[in-house]
Amino acid sequence: FALLGIILNAVIAWAPSHLIRNFGYTPPEVGLTLGGAVLVFGTAGIFAGGVLADRWRAAGRSDGALRVGIVSALGSLPFGLLAFATDSLAVLVAALAPLSFFATFAYGAAPAAIQFMTPAGHRAVAAAIYLFFLNFVGMGGGPFITALVTDRVFGDDRAVGLAVALVCAVSAAGAAALLAWSLPDHRRAVAAAGGAGPT
C-alpha cells in the first residue's frame, strides 16, 4: 500500500512541473486540471474501492481489501504510463481522470485490511505503523524518487513526465506483486485475529 502511495504523490508533486515545462500551462491552469481530476475522480476512487472491498468481504473473501489494492495497482499502471509518456496534451488530460480514480482506489480499503488482520489489543499500534510507512514511503518517496530519476536517469528537467511514468509503472507493478504474494498470509492473519474487524 505504501508503494501505491508513491504513485499519487509523484503525480501530485511533479505533474505541475511537467505541464508547465512541456505544455506551457500556467499555475492556475495546472490547479484546475490536476486539482479537478483528483477532486472528482480521486474522491470517486476512494468510495468505489471501499464499496468493492465491502462487497468482496460480504461475499466471503476475507482478503477483499488486498484485492482492491491489486486492482488499484493494475489500473494505475497503464494510465500512469499513458498520461506521462505521451507528447499529447489531450491524452495526458484524459488519462488523469482514470489515473486519479485508480491511484486512490485502495485508500479506503487499506486501513480496513490492517484492522481486520490485527487482534483487537494491537490495532492502534498496527494503524500507526501502517501510517508511518504510508507517509514515509509514499509521501516522502514519491516526489523524491521522481526527482532522482529525472536528474540521474534522464538528466533533463523536461523529462520529468517520463520520470513520473517510470516511477508510476515500477511502483504499481511492485505493489501488485507484493499484494498478490501476501494474499494467503493475509487470509491466515484475518482468521487468527477472528476476522471481526473494528468494533
Disulfide bonds with the S-S distance in Angstrom:
none
